[in-house]
Amino acid sequence: SDALPKHYQALMNDPVSPISSFYPS
């Protein structure tokens, strides 16, 4: 299975989303 749901992946890939700070790529 995927490590993270697709919506989390989308948030992580969004530079303006605060979640990218919590889950740096």
N, C-alpha and C positions, 0 to 999 in steps of 0.2 A: 504493500500500500504506500501511498505518498506520505512523505514526512509531514507535510502540512497541507491543509485544504487549499483549493485553488484561490479562495477569496483571501487567505492569508498571503499567498504568493503574490497576488495582485497588489495587496497593500504594501508588502515589502518592496515591491518593484516601483512603487509610487514615491518619488523623491519628496513630495509635499505631505506625505502621510506620517504622522507621529510614530506609527508602529515600526517604520523603517529604522528608528533610533533604537528600538528594543530588540529588533531582529536584523542586525546589520548583515549584508550579503557578503 
